Amino acid sequence: MNGETSVVVHAEPDVLAQAVAARLIVALIDAQAARGEASVVLTGGRVASAVYRAIRELPARDAVDWRRVDLWWGDERFVPAGDPDRNDAQARAALLDALPLDPARVHPMPAADGPAGNDPEAAAAAYAAELAAAAKPGTAALPHFDVLLLGVGEDGHVASVFPEHPVAYESRPVSAVRGSPKPPPVRLTLTLPAINTADQVWLVAAGPDKARPVGMALAGAGPVQLPAAGVAGLSRTLWLLDREAAAEVKPRFRSLR
């Protein structure tokens, strides 16, 4: 692991979502105070949507200058634009459509009916090029990410990096995923090396089906067998869990809220 690893356990999923929402607003405010702008990588899934809805309802959201926030995505289902299964469509419905964002700073992953056509490899290359174009001159081929959000799958996958899948070995920043064990079978994803360039990585999980992968990841499982074990923020890796997801976390890791 690169930086500090912390585990915070909340009583139940609704409290978890509200706490993550408040924490993210503070992180964006702090980033803008330090750099004049902020950048976050969004994820999809049930818990993420609850977090986005909680942000929408918080009065403190107005303390963020949303026009100076860059939004990226960690993975995406390779289906047509506007499909309700797309992570960006879920985020827009839950939160983004209610925010005064600069459209030029919103960076969804390409859709299957986009300029790259129905070619996920070309779409992955296009997103990698967009990331590189946003990176500061003379730096790596990725922009600065203040916070990168991840869910944790029942099998320990993060983004669309699945256990023992070829993408778990990928070194390019963005990869197409074919034969995903979860539908739809074709996806786009940031790879583990790209995820690990974020300043902070937050893994958010709720429910009893997440207890085993969370416990195994914190116990030091291998990243190919359990991709959640292979992610780390440069300054901080933060596991944000409800009690059920934390059931197999060793007591020394826990900080109950």
PASEBA-1860 file (N, C-alpha, C; in nm, 3 decimals):
! residues 257
1> MNGETSVV> 0.084/-0.119/0.000/0.000/0.000/0.000/0.088/0.125/0.000 ~ 0.039/0.229/-0.064/0.119/0.349/-0.078/0.109/0.440/0.044 ~ -0.012/0.481/0.081/-0.031/0.573/0.192/-0.102/0.505/0.306 ~ -0.160/0.585/0.391/-0.232/0.535/0.508/-0.357/0.458/0.464 ~ -0.384/0.348/0.532/-0.507/0.272/0.510/-0.593/0.282/0.635 ~ -0.720/0.323/0.617/-0.812/0.339/0.729/-0.942/0.268/0.697 ~ -1.009/0.221/0.802/-1.141/0.159/0.789/-1.237/0.233/0.881 ~ -1.348/0.279/0.826/-1.451/0.345/0.906/-1.581/0.267/0.886
9> VHAEPDVL> -1.641/0.226/0.997/-1.761/0.144/0.994/-1.879/0.226/1.045 ~ -1.986/0.229/0.965/-2.108/0.298/1.004/-2.218/0.195/1.032 ~ -2.317/0.237/1.107/-2.416/0.143/1.159/-2.496/0.073/1.050 ~ -2.539/0.147/0.950/-2.623/0.086/0.845/-2.610/0.164/0.716 ~ -2.662/0.110/0.605/-2.633/0.167/0.473/-2.672/0.313/0.455 ~ -2.787/0.355/0.509/-2.829/0.494/0.491/-2.731/0.590/0.559 ~ -2.687/0.554/0.678/-2.591/0.638/0.749/-2.458/0.639/0.673 ~ -2.419/0.524/0.620/-2.297/0.515/0.539/-2.305/0.611/0.420
17> AQAVAARL> -2.414/0.608/0.346/-2.428/0.694/0.229/-2.420/0.841/0.267 ~ -2.487/0.879/0.375/-2.485/1.018/0.419/-2.345/1.060/0.463 ~ -2.275/0.970/0.531/-2.140/1.002/0.578/-2.042/1.016/0.462 ~ -2.053/0.927/0.363/-1.965/0.937/0.247/-1.993/1.066/0.170 ~ -2.120/1.100/0.158/-2.157/1.225/0.089/-2.094/1.346/0.157 ~ -2.107/1.353/0.289/-2.049/1.466/0.363/-1.898/1.467/0.351 ~ -1.837/1.351/0.358/-1.691/1.341/0.348/-1.644/1.386/0.210 ~ -1.718/1.350/0.106/-1.677/1.387/-0.029/-1.688/1.538/-0.050
25> IVALIDAQ> -1.793/1.599/0.002/-1.805/1.744/-0.010/-1.686/1.813/0.056 ~ -1.648/1.768/0.175/-1.532/1.827/0.243/-1.406/1.808/0.162 ~ -1.388/1.689/0.102/-1.269/1.663/0.022/-1.262/1.755/-0.099 ~ -1.376/1.780/-0.163/-1.378/1.869/-0.279/-1.349/2.013/-0.239 ~ -1.405/2.056/-0.126/-1.378/2.192/-0.076/-1.229/2.207/-0.046 ~ -1.171/2.108/0.020/-1.028/2.113/0.054/-0.941/2.116/-0.071 ~ -0.977/2.035/-0.171/-0.899/2.033/-0.295/-0.906/2.168/-0.365 ~ -1.024/2.228/-0.368/-1.035/2.358/-0.434/-0.961/2.466/-0.357
33> AARGEASV> -0.958/2.456/-0.225/-0.880/2.552/-0.146/-0.731/2.538/-0.174 ~ -0.686/2.415/-0.197/-0.543/2.391/-0.219/-0.500/2.414/-0.363 ~ -0.585/2.376/-0.460/-0.542/2.376/-0.599/-0.626/2.466/-0.689 ~ -0.738/2.516/-0.636/-0.827/2.597/-0.719/-0.927/2.516/-0.798 ~ -0.916/2.385/-0.793/-1.007/2.296/-0.864/-1.007/2.161/-0.793 ~ -1.096/2.073/-0.835/-1.103/1.940/-0.775/-1.136/1.839/-0.884 ~ -1.098/1.714/-0.859/-1.121/1.608/-0.957/-1.161/1.482/-0.882 ~ -1.270/1.422/-0.926/-1.318/1.299/-0.861/-1.352/1.197/-0.968
41> VLTGGRVA> -1.325/1.071/-0.937/-1.360/0.960/-1.026/-1.480/0.889/-0.965 ~ -1.589/0.885/-1.041/-1.714/0.830/-0.992/-1.724/0.680/-1.022 ~ -1.809/0.614/-0.947/-1.835/0.473/-0.966/-1.985/0.453/-0.981 ~ -2.026/0.330/-1.004/-2.168/0.298/-1.016/-2.210/0.202/-0.905 ~ -2.336/0.163/-0.911/-2.385/0.067/-0.814/-2.484/0.127/-0.717 ~ -2.543/0.039/-0.638/-2.651/0.077/-0.546/-2.604/0.177/-0.440 ~ -2.490/0.147/-0.377/-2.443/0.235/-0.270/-2.399/0.370/-0.328 ~ -2.332/0.368/-0.443/-2.289/0.494/-0.504/-2.409/0.583/-0.536
49> SAVYRAIR> -2.515/0.525/-0.589/-2.634/0.605/-0.619/-2.692/0.666/-0.492 ~ -2.688/0.591/-0.382/-2.737/0.645/-0.254/-2.649/0.761/-0.208 ~ -2.518/0.750/-0.229/-2.427/0.859/-0.194/-2.459/0.983/-0.278 ~ -2.480/0.964/-0.407/-2.508/1.079/-0.493/-2.639/1.146/-0.455 ~ -2.740/1.067/-0.422/-2.867/1.127/-0.377/-2.848/1.203/-0.246 ~ -2.765/1.150/-0.158/-2.740/1.219/-0.031/-2.669/1.352/-0.053 ~ -2.575/1.357/-0.147/-2.509/1.484/-0.180/-2.611/1.585/-0.229 ~ -2.701/1.539/-0.315/-2.803/1.630/-0.371/-2.887/1.694/-0.261
57> ELPARDAV> -2.910/1.621/-0.153/-2.997/1.670/-0.045/-2.922/1.752/0.060 ~ -2.790/1.754/0.055/-2.713/1.825/0.158/-2.701/1.974/0.125 ~ -2.741/2.063/0.213/-2.720/2.206/0.187/-2.573/2.241/0.166 ~ -2.483/2.166/0.229/-2.340/2.195/0.217/-2.287/2.174/0.077 ~ -2.364/2.109/-0.009/-2.316/2.090/-0.147/-2.288/2.224/-0.215 ~ -2.358/2.330/-0.170/-2.342/2.462/-0.232/-2.210/2.528/-0.193 ~ -2.137/2.469/-0.098/-2.004/2.520/-0.063/-1.898/2.479/-0.165 ~ -1.933/2.386/-0.252/-1.842/2.343/-0.360/-1.869/2.428/-0.483
65> DWRRVDLW> -1.763/2.475/-0.548/-1.778/2.542/-0.678/-1.779/2.432/-0.784 ~ -1.896/2.386/-0.819/-1.909/2.272/-0.909/-1.859/2.302/-1.050 ~ -1.847/2.428/-1.085/-1.793/2.463/-1.217/-1.644/2.433/-1.227 ~ -1.581/2.412/-1.111/-1.437/2.382/-1.109/-1.411/2.240/-1.057 ~ -1.506/2.151/-1.086/-1.490/2.009/-1.051/-1.484/1.928/-1.181 ~ -1.381/1.846/-1.195/-1.371/1.751/-1.306/-1.427/1.618/-1.260 ~ -1.515/1.561/-1.342/-1.575/1.431/-1.312/-1.530/1.328/-1.416 ~ -1.475/1.219/-1.367/-1.435/1.106/-1.450/-1.508/0.982/-1.401
73> WGDERFVP> -1.498/0.874/-1.475/-1.560/0.749/-1.434/-1.455/0.638/-1.430 ~ -1.471/0.550/-1.331/-1.378/0.438/-1.316/-1.407/0.323/-1.408 ~ -1.534/0.305/-1.444/-1.568/0.201/-1.541/-1.705/0.231/-1.597 ~ -1.740/0.157/-1.701/-1.867/0.182/-1.766/-1.911/0.057/-1.843 ~ -2.040/0.038/-1.847/-2.098/-0.066/-1.931/-2.099/-0.016/-2.074 ~ -2.049/-0.096/-2.167/-2.036/-0.051/-2.306/-2.168/-0.075/-2.379 ~ -2.261/0.015/-2.353/-2.394/0.013/-2.412/-2.422/0.153/-2.467 ~ -2.530/0.172/-2.542/-2.556/0.303/-2.602/-2.573/0.414/-2.498
81> AGDPDRND> -2.543/0.536/-2.540/-2.560/0.653/-2.453/-2.705/0.663/-2.407 ~ -2.721/0.702/-2.280/-2.854/0.717/-2.225/-2.915/0.589/-2.172 ~ -2.852/0.476/-2.198/-2.903/0.349/-2.144/-2.903/0.358/-1.992 ~ -3.014/0.323/-1.927/-3.019/0.336/-1.781/-2.920/0.248/-1.707 ~ -2.863/0.149/-1.774/-2.761/0.065/-1.711/-2.625/0.134/-1.704 ~ -2.607/0.243/-1.777/-2.477/0.310/-1.775/-2.455/0.381/-1.641 ~ -2.334/0.375/-1.592/-2.301/0.442/-1.467/-2.321/0.592/-1.477 ~ -2.287/0.649/-1.591/-2.302/0.794/-1.603/-2.450/0.834/-1.604
89> AQARAALL> -2.536/0.751/-1.662/-2.680/0.781/-1.661/-2.734/0.776/-1.518 ~ -2.689/0.679/-1.440/-2.734/0.668/-1.301/-2.686/0.789/-1.220 ~ -2.563/0.831/-1.242/-2.509/0.946/-1.168/-2.581/1.074/-1.206 ~ -2.613/1.089/-1.334/-2.685/1.210/-1.377/-2.823/1.215/-1.313 ~ -2.893/1.102/-1.312/-3.027/1.100/-1.256/-3.025/1.125/-1.105 ~ -2.924/1.070/-1.036/-2.919/1.082/-0.891/-2.868/1.218/-0.845 ~ -2.777/1.280/-0.924/-2.712/1.402/-0.874/-2.675/1.502/-0.982 ~ -2.605/1.458/-1.085/-2.535/1.553/-1.172/-2.628/1.651/-1.241
97> DALPLDPA> -2.748/1.605/-1.279/-2.841/1.696/-1.347/-2.887/1.810/-1.257 ~ -2.864/1.797/-1.126/-2.905/1.901/-1.031/-2.792/1.997/-0.998 ~ -2.674/1.977/-1.055/-2.557/2.059/-1.021/-2.521/2.155/-1.134 ~ -2.466/2.273/-1.099/-2.422/2.368/-1.202/-2.282/2.334/-1.253 ~ -2.270/2.222/-1.320/-2.140/2.174/-1.368/-2.100/2.243/-1.498 ~ -1.970/2.247/-1.522/-1.918/2.288/-1.653/-1.918/2.163/-1.741 ~ -1.999/2.158/-1.847/-2.006/2.037/-1.928/-1.870/1.991/-1.982 ~ -1.779/2.086/-2.003/-1.647/2.049/-2.054/-1.565/1.972/-1.951
105> RVHPMPAA> -1.607/1.978/-1.824/-1.535/1.906/-1.718/-1.600/1.774/-1.681 ~ -1.704/1.736/-1.751/-1.770/1.607/-1.726/-1.724/1.511/-1.835 ~ -1.663/1.401/-1.793/-1.594/1.312/-1.886/-1.648/1.169/-1.878 ~ -1.766/1.143/-1.932/-1.816/1.006/-1.933/-1.733/0.918/-2.027 ~ -1.728/0.791/-1.998/-1.662/0.698/-2.089/-1.744/0.683/-2.216 ~ -1.681/0.653/-2.328/-1.754/0.642/-2.455/-1.865/0.537/-2.450 ~ -1.969/0.564/-2.527/-2.082/0.472/-2.539/-2.065/0.386/-2.664 ~ -2.143/0.279/-2.671/-2.133/0.187/-2.783/-2.181/0.248/-2.914
113> DGPAGNDP> -2.257/0.358/-2.905/-2.302/0.427/-3.026/-2.231/0.561/-3.044 ~ -2.113/0.576/-2.981/-2.038/0.699/-2.988/-1.945/0.706/-3.107 ~ -1.857/0.807/-3.112/-1.766/0.825/-3.227/-1.674/0.707/-3.254 ~ -1.639/0.632/-3.149/-1.552/0.515/-3.170/-1.628/0.397/-3.226 ~ -1.760/0.409/-3.233/-1.840/0.299/-3.283/-1.847/0.186/-3.182 ~ -1.899/0.075/-3.228/-1.918/-0.040/-3.139/-1.789/-0.121/-3.128 ~ -1.681/-0.053/-3.091/-1.548/-0.113/-3.081/-1.492/-0.076/-2.944 ~ -1.500/-0.164/-2.846/-1.458/-0.127/-2.710/-1.310/-0.096/-2.699
121> EAAAAAYA> -1.227/-0.161/-2.780/-1.083/-0.130/-2.776/-1.057/0.013/-2.823 ~ -1.125/0.054/-2.931/-1.110/0.192/-2.978/-1.167/0.291/-2.875 ~ -1.276/0.253/-2.810/-1.335/0.340/-2.708/-1.241/0.355/-2.589 ~ -1.177/0.246/-2.547/-1.081/0.253/-2.437/-0.964/0.343/-2.473 ~ -0.915/0.331/-2.596/-0.805/0.416/-2.641/-0.847/0.563/-2.644 ~ -0.971/0.589/-2.683/-1.021/0.727/-2.687/-1.028/0.786/-2.547 ~ -1.070/0.707/-2.449/-1.078/0.759/-2.312/-0.938/0.780/-2.256 ~ -0.846/0.691/-2.288/-0.707/0.710/-2.245/-0.651/0.839/-2.303
129> AELAAAAK> -0.684/0.868/-2.428/-0.638/0.992/-2.490/-0.700/1.114/-2.423 ~ -0.827/1.104/-2.383/-0.892/1.216/-2.313/-0.827/1.240/-2.177 ~ -0.794/1.133/-2.107/-0.723/1.146/-1.980/-0.587/1.211/-2.000 ~ -0.514/1.165/-2.101/-0.381/1.219/-2.126/-0.388/1.367/-2.161 ~ -0.491/1.407/-2.236/-0.505/1.547/-2.274/-0.532/1.636/-2.153 ~ -0.590/1.578/-2.046/-0.619/1.655/-1.925/-0.502/1.656/-1.827 ~ -0.400/1.574/-1.852/-0.284/1.571/-1.762/-0.200/1.696/-1.782 ~ -0.133/1.737/-1.678/-0.048/1.855/-1.688/0.075/1.823/-1.771
137> PGTAALPH> 0.124/1.917/-1.850/0.242/1.892/-1.933/0.361/1.845/-1.850 ~ 0.430/1.746/-1.903/0.548/1.695/-1.835/0.520/1.596/-1.725 ~ 0.390/1.562/-1.705/0.355/1.464/-1.603/0.319/1.332/-1.669 ~ 0.270/1.239/-1.590/0.226/1.111/-1.644/0.104/1.132/-1.734 ~ 0.057/1.024/-1.795/-0.051/1.033/-1.892/-0.189/1.032/-1.827 ~ -0.196/1.077/-1.702/-0.323/1.084/-1.632/-0.333/1.217/-1.558 ~ -0.453/1.273/-1.548/-0.470/1.395/-1.467/-0.463/1.362/-1.319 ~ -0.460/1.466/-1.237/-0.465/1.448/-1.092/-0.605/1.406/-1.051
145> FDVLLLGV> -0.617/1.301/-0.972/-0.745/1.259/-0.914/-0.738/1.283/-0.764 ~ -0.823/1.372/-0.711/-0.826/1.394/-0.567/-0.886/1.275/-0.494 ~ -1.000/1.228/-0.541/-1.069/1.115/-0.481/-1.117/1.022/-0.592 ~ -1.094/0.894/-0.574/-1.144/0.793/-0.668/-1.233/0.698/-0.589 ~ -1.360/0.693/-0.627/-1.458/0.611/-0.557/-1.468/0.473/-0.622 ~ -1.479/0.372/-0.537/-1.494/0.234/-0.585/-1.599/0.163/-0.502 ~ -1.680/0.082/-0.568/-1.757/-0.019/-0.499/-1.674/-0.146/-0.491 ~ -1.722/-0.242/-0.417/-1.655/-0.372/-0.404/-1.756/-0.480/-0.438
153> GEDGHVAS> -1.725/-0.562/-0.538/-1.817/-0.668/-0.576/-1.813/-0.786/-0.482 ~ -1.913/-0.871/-0.491/-1.917/-0.991/-0.408/-1.798/-1.082/-0.433 ~ -1.741/-1.072/-0.552/-1.624/-1.153/-0.587/-1.493/-1.076/-0.564 ~ -1.504/-0.955/-0.510/-1.384/-0.876/-0.485/-1.341/-0.789/-0.602 ~ -1.424/-0.778/-0.706/-1.385/-0.692/-0.818/-1.403/-0.545/-0.781 ~ -1.326/-0.459/-0.845/-1.341/-0.314/-0.834/-1.343/-0.258/-0.976 ~ -1.417/-0.147/-0.994/-1.443/-0.097/-1.129/-1.491/-0.217/-1.211 ~ -1.430/-0.242/-1.328/-1.461/-0.366/-1.401/-1.336/-0.452/-1.414
161> VFPEHPVA> -1.256/-0.452/-1.307/-1.140/-0.540/-1.298/-1.183/-0.660/-1.215 ~ -1.200/-0.775/-1.282/-1.253/-0.894/-1.219/-1.142/-0.993/-1.184 ~ -1.163/-1.075/-1.082/-1.061/-1.171/-1.042/-1.021/-1.265/-1.156 ~ -0.891/-1.281/-1.171/-0.834/-1.375/-1.268/-0.867/-1.338/-1.413 ~ -0.924/-1.222/-1.436/-0.956/-1.178/-1.573/-0.832/-1.114/-1.634 ~ -0.813/-1.125/-1.765/-0.694/-1.063/-1.827/-0.675/-0.917/-1.791 ~ -0.785/-0.842/-1.767/-0.771/-0.700/-1.736/-0.699/-0.679/-1.603 ~ -0.697/-0.781/-1.516/-0.627/-0.768/-1.388/-0.476/-0.757/-1.408
169> YESRPVSA> -0.428/-0.797/-1.526/-0.285/-0.791/-1.557/-0.251/-0.669/-1.643 ~ -0.350/-0.592/-1.681/-0.332/-0.484/-1.780/-0.251/-0.369/-1.722 ~ -0.159/-0.315/-1.803/-0.077/-0.202/-1.758/-0.120/-0.070/-1.821 ~ -0.195/-0.074/-1.931/-0.245/0.050/-1.990/-0.347/0.114/-1.896 ~ -0.367/0.245/-1.902/-0.457/0.309/-1.805/-0.604/0.273/-1.822 ~ -0.647/0.247/-1.945/-0.786/0.215/-1.972/-0.790/0.088/-2.056 ~ -0.880/-0.001/-2.024/-0.888/-0.127/-2.098/-1.032/-0.159/-2.133 ~ -1.049/-0.223/-2.248/-1.177/-0.286/-2.279/-1.186/-0.417/-2.201
177> VRGSPKPP> -1.306/-0.454/-2.164/-1.331/-0.579/-2.093/-1.430/-0.660/-2.175 ~ -1.389/-0.776/-2.217/-1.479/-0.868/-2.286/-1.500/-0.991/-2.198 ~ -1.618/-1.047/-2.204/-1.645/-1.165/-2.125/-1.655/-1.136/-1.976 ~ -1.710/-1.019/-1.941/-1.729/-0.988/-1.799/-1.817/-1.093/-1.733 ~ -1.780/-1.139/-1.613/-1.867/-1.235/-1.544/-1.999/-1.177/-1.498 ~ -2.010/-1.043/-1.498/-2.137/-0.978/-1.469/-2.188/-0.912/-1.596 ~ -2.317/-0.922/-1.625/-2.368/-0.855/-1.745/-2.367/-0.704/-1.730 ~ -2.356/-0.632/-1.841/-2.331/-0.682/-1.976/-2.187/-0.730/-1.991
185> PVRLTLTL> -2.160/-0.814/-2.090/-2.028/-0.876/-2.100/-1.917/-0.784/-2.148 ~ -1.953/-0.672/-2.211/-1.851/-0.580/-2.264/-1.855/-0.450/-2.185 ~ -1.738/-0.409/-2.139/-1.726/-0.292/-2.053/-1.597/-0.217/-2.083 ~ -1.583/-0.099/-2.023/-1.459/-0.022/-2.023/-1.421/0.000/-1.877 ~ -1.291/0.004/-1.848/-1.251/0.025/-1.711/-1.114/0.091/-1.701 ~ -1.096/0.171/-1.595/-0.962/0.207/-1.554/-0.896/0.080/-1.501 ~ -0.768/0.067/-1.520/-0.696/-0.049/-1.472/-0.640/-0.022/-1.332 ~ -0.588/-0.126/-1.268/-0.533/-0.107/-1.134/-0.420/-0.003/-1.132
193> PAINTADQ> -0.326/-0.003/-1.227/-0.222/0.102/-1.223/-0.279/0.243/-1.232 ~ -0.384/0.262/-1.311/-0.445/0.395/-1.321/-0.518/0.432/-1.193 ~ -0.592/0.338/-1.137/-0.663/0.362/-1.011/-0.565/0.405/-0.902 ~ -0.449/0.343/-0.901/-0.353/0.368/-0.793/-0.274/0.498/-0.809 ~ -0.308/0.579/-0.909/-0.248/0.712/-0.919/-0.330/0.817/-0.843 ~ -0.449/0.781/-0.795/-0.534/0.878/-0.723/-0.471/0.915/-0.590 ~ -0.493/1.039/-0.549/-0.444/1.082/-0.418/-0.512/1.002/-0.308 ~ -0.645/0.992/-0.315/-0.720/0.910/-0.219/-0.808/0.811/-0.296
201> VWLVAAGP> -0.808/0.687/-0.252/-0.900/0.586/-0.304/-0.996/0.548/-0.191 ~ -1.125/0.560/-0.218/-1.228/0.525/-0.120/-1.303/0.402/-0.171 ~ -1.303/0.295/-0.093/-1.379/0.174/-0.125/-1.502/0.172/-0.035 ~ -1.619/0.175/-0.098/-1.746/0.189/-0.025/-1.826/0.060/-0.044 ~ -1.865/-0.002/0.066/-1.936/-0.130/0.057/-2.036/-0.144/0.170 ~ -2.149/-0.207/0.138/-2.255/-0.231/0.236/-2.317/-0.366/0.210 ~ -2.359/-0.432/0.318/-2.432/-0.557/0.306/-2.349/-0.679/0.337 ~ -2.414/-0.788/0.377/-2.342/-0.908/0.418/-2.267/-0.976/0.304
209> DKARPVGM> -2.312/-0.957/0.180/-2.244/-1.021/0.068/-2.107/-0.960/0.040 ~ -2.078/-0.847/0.103/-1.946/-0.784/0.084/-1.848/-0.819/0.196 ~ -1.894/-0.888/0.300/-1.809/-0.914/0.416/-1.686/-0.996/0.380 ~ -1.705/-1.102/0.304/-1.592/-1.191/0.274/-1.486/-1.120/0.188 ~ -1.522/-1.056/0.074/-1.417/-0.990/-0.003/-1.349/-0.876/0.071 ~ -1.425/-0.800/0.150/-1.364/-0.692/0.227/-1.264/-0.748/0.327 ~ -1.305/-0.850/0.401/-1.216/-0.911/0.499/-1.091/-0.968/0.435 ~ -1.107/-1.036/0.321/-0.992/-1.095/0.252/-0.898/-0.988/0.199
217> ALAGAGPV> -0.955/-0.880/0.145/-0.870/-0.773/0.090/-0.786/-0.710/0.199 ~ -0.847/-0.682/0.314/-0.773/-0.620/0.424/-0.675/-0.717/0.490 ~ -0.699/-0.846/0.471/-0.607/-0.946/0.525/-0.487/-0.970/0.435 ~ -0.487/-0.909/0.314/-0.370/-0.918/0.228/-0.379/-1.016/0.115 ~ -0.500/-1.042/0.062/-0.515/-1.130/-0.053/-0.440/-1.072/-0.174 ~ -0.414/-1.157/-0.271/-0.343/-1.113/-0.391/-0.433/-1.033/-0.483 ~ -0.379/-0.934/-0.555/-0.462/-0.845/-0.637/-0.521/-0.911/-0.761 ~ -0.458/-1.015/-0.814/-0.515/-1.083/-0.929/-0.634/-1.167/-0.885
225> QLPAAGVA> -0.619/-1.237/-0.773/-0.728/-1.318/-0.720/-0.839/-1.232/-0.661 ~ -0.803/-1.115/-0.608/-0.899/-1.026/-0.544/-0.859/-0.882/-0.574 ~ -0.906/-0.826/-0.686/-0.862/-0.692/-0.726/-0.878/-0.584/-0.618 ~ -0.979/-0.596/-0.531/-0.995/-0.497/-0.424/-0.873/-0.489/-0.335 ~ -0.796/-0.597/-0.327/-0.675/-0.597/-0.246/-0.560/-0.525/-0.314 ~ -0.576/-0.492/-0.441/-0.466/-0.433/-0.516/-0.478/-0.285/-0.542 ~ -0.570/-0.216/-0.473/-0.586/-0.073/-0.494/-0.538/0.004/-0.372 ~ -0.478/0.118/-0.398/-0.424/0.201/-0.290/-0.409/0.344/-0.338
233> GLSRTLWL> -0.454/0.439/-0.257/-0.432/0.580/-0.288/-0.290/0.622/-0.254 ~ -0.242/0.724/-0.323/-0.106/0.772/-0.298/-0.091/0.825/-0.157 ~ -0.194/0.894/-0.106/-0.186/0.944/0.032/-0.276/0.869/0.127 ~ -0.387/0.812/0.075/-0.479/0.746/0.166/-0.566/0.646/0.093 ~ -0.588/0.532/0.157/-0.685/0.432/0.112/-0.788/0.420/0.223 ~ -0.912/0.448/0.190/-1.017/0.456/0.292/-1.127/0.356/0.261 ~ -1.149/0.264/0.353/-1.258/0.168/0.343/-1.376/0.223/0.424 ~ -1.488/0.247/0.357/-1.607/0.304/0.419/-1.716/0.198/0.411
241> LDREAAAE> -1.752/0.142/0.527/-1.833/0.021/0.532/-1.952/0.038/0.626 ~ -2.054/-0.046/0.604/-2.154/-0.061/0.709/-2.116/-0.183/0.793 ~ -2.190/-0.205/0.902/-2.153/-0.311/0.995/-2.150/-0.449/0.928 ~ -2.248/-0.474/0.841/-2.254/-0.606/0.778/-2.135/-0.629/0.685 ~ -2.095/-0.528/0.609/-1.980/-0.544/0.520/-1.851/-0.557/0.598 ~ -1.849/-0.506/0.721/-1.728/-0.509/0.804/-1.722/-0.632/0.895 ~ -1.813/-0.727/0.878/-1.825/-0.838/0.972/-1.698/-0.922/0.982 ~ -1.618/-0.929/0.874/-1.497/-1.011/0.877/-1.369/-0.928/0.882
249> VKPRFRSL> -1.384/-0.799/0.913/-1.267/-0.712/0.928/-1.211/-0.729/1.069 ~ -1.082/-0.748/1.079/-1.020/-0.767/1.209/-1.035/-0.640/1.293 ~ -1.056/-0.655/1.424/-1.083/-0.539/1.511/-0.979/-0.430/1.503 ~ -0.854/-0.464/1.477/-0.749/-0.360/1.475/-0.770/-0.259/1.363 ~ -0.847/-0.296/1.260/-0.871/-0.204/1.148/-0.989/-0.111/1.174 ~ -1.077/-0.147/1.264/-1.206/-0.082/1.272/-1.204/0.053/1.342 ~ -1.286/0.143/1.291/-1.318/0.269/1.359/-1.467/0.289/1.347 ~ -1.541/0.254/1.452/-1.687/0.253/1.443/-1.742/0.395/1.457
257> R> -1.837/0.427/1.368/-1.905/0.556/1.373/-2.052/0.536/1.408
END
